[in-house]
Amino acid sequence: MALAALFQPLQLNSELTLSNRIAMAPLTRCMAGPGLVPTEQMADYYARRADAGLIISEATIIRADAQGYPDVPGIFSQEQIEGWKKVTAKVHARGGKIFMQLWHVGRVAHSYFSGLPPVAPSAIRHEGTLPRMRDLSYETPKALTVDEIQILFNDYVTAAKNAMAAGFDGVEIHGANGYLIDQFLHYDTNKRTDDYGQTPENMSRFALQVVDAVSAAVGAARTALRITPGAYAHIEPDPRDREVFDYLIDQLNQRDLAYLHLGIFDDSLEFDFLGGRSSQYIRKHYRGTFMNVGGLTPETAAAGIESDAFDLAAIGRLFIANPDFIQRLQDNEPLREYNIEMLAELV
């Protein structure tokens, strides 16, 4: 079978073994209920996809000022925890495994949602308007103080503990796609002159503090990280970013995370300062389990695993179009094509 590589089990560590190499990528669907509480409909949506080797939840905000999109779920209230319990119970009842993606959008948050100003490494406004809410323009964020940074990584820890209390198998820290952690990692958005700016070591400090604090709270075996070495979303690239990610990945190699996940919508994009595609750069430098993403098809995913280009393949849009994606692959049935209208409903 041409796709046989996708159905090999993978032991992430002594605590977690995945039944196959296909992950359901985190997909922002903006369908939480009042209070940003997950709904029964969301629980059914995830349960229908529980035969993925691993589900990564939609990005879930860790506190009120983290929100930059309408109706995204949270993990900072008891009601939200109870809502997520329904999701994890249904996924586990079908034999699935699910990680929660922990999210703070940083400077692309908006006070419209929480009444709180956005925060970021530096007070640099992102140009443009909010997705799904084009009448709102981005605001100039408040530059975080060192004390506020300390509070923030404690909030990541609380969110991780809440996720585990809600029944998740682990957490993926969202450090990618131009959101808060990623804003510390790129020169375009980090103009700090203190211990969190100017040098690769300093610019990596916040990301590593979050990783270490969350790992200490829930276990490194149940902690993962998503990164975007090549800036392409919400951030302008800078060749100096390469030095930051060289340092960051070297430090991650000294930690036993569940996996490292690339954050990119299209992995065919090449970056001169990375020497090619982001996935090639990560595979060359990272020694742990690597999850690739970005326009993969079943065929390219299988070929990548066969050639040892990556260990896990995250699939997004095809999972939206095909709740029975895994079964269709196994039965060699044609896949439904994704179209944007599918975003309007949780099927």
Buried (B, 14 or more C-beta within 10 A) or exposed (E): EEBEBBBBEBEBBEEBEBBBBBBBBBBBBEBBBEEBBBBEEBBBBBBBBBBBBBBBBBBBBBBBBBBBBBBBBBBBBEBBBEBBBBBBEBBBEEEBBBBBBBBBBBBBBBEBBBEBBBBBBBBBBBEEEBEEBEEBEBBEBBBBEEEEBEEBBBBBBBBBBBBBBBBBBBBBBBBBBBBBBBBBBBBBBBEBEEEBBBEBBBBBBBBBBBBBBBBEBBBBBBBBBBBBBBBBBBBEBBEEBBBBBBBBBBBBBEBBBBBBBBBBEEBEBEBEBBEEBBBBBBBEBBEBBBBBBBBBEBEBBBBBBBEEBBBBBBBBBBBBBBBBBBEBBBEEEEBBEBEEEBBEEBE
